[in-house]
Amino acid sequence: HNRMTPKTAFLYTEAYLSYNLRDDHPLQQKRLQMVYRLLHEYGVLDTNGGSVEFIEPTPCTEDALLEVHTPDFVEAVK
């Protein structure tokens, strides 16, 4: 009986650091960098054990967004 260890997905791309939603928005580049660095330094992102899978996100189409969000919400975010 071979049990598979579940993997944790970590979605990250350097592109996250290239945009600014607003100066007062909680998602700030310095916070992203700090969290990434801390997770790495504490070994949470160590892929040697095979439990973390890094995934670089790709842009989402508007049709895909509309599968889970209302058109009004998508327009407001634009």
Residue pairs with C-beta under 8 A, 6 or more apart in sequence:
5 50
5 51
6 51
7 50
7 51
7 52
7 53
8 51
8 52
8 53
9 52
9 53
9 55
10 39
10 45
10 52
10 53
10 54
10 55
11 55
11 56
11 57
12 36
12 54
12 55
12 56
12 57
13 56
13 57
16 29
16 32
17 29
17 32
17 33
20 28
20 29
21 27
36 45
39 45
44 52
45 52
45 54
46 52
47 53
47 54
62 74
65 74
66 74
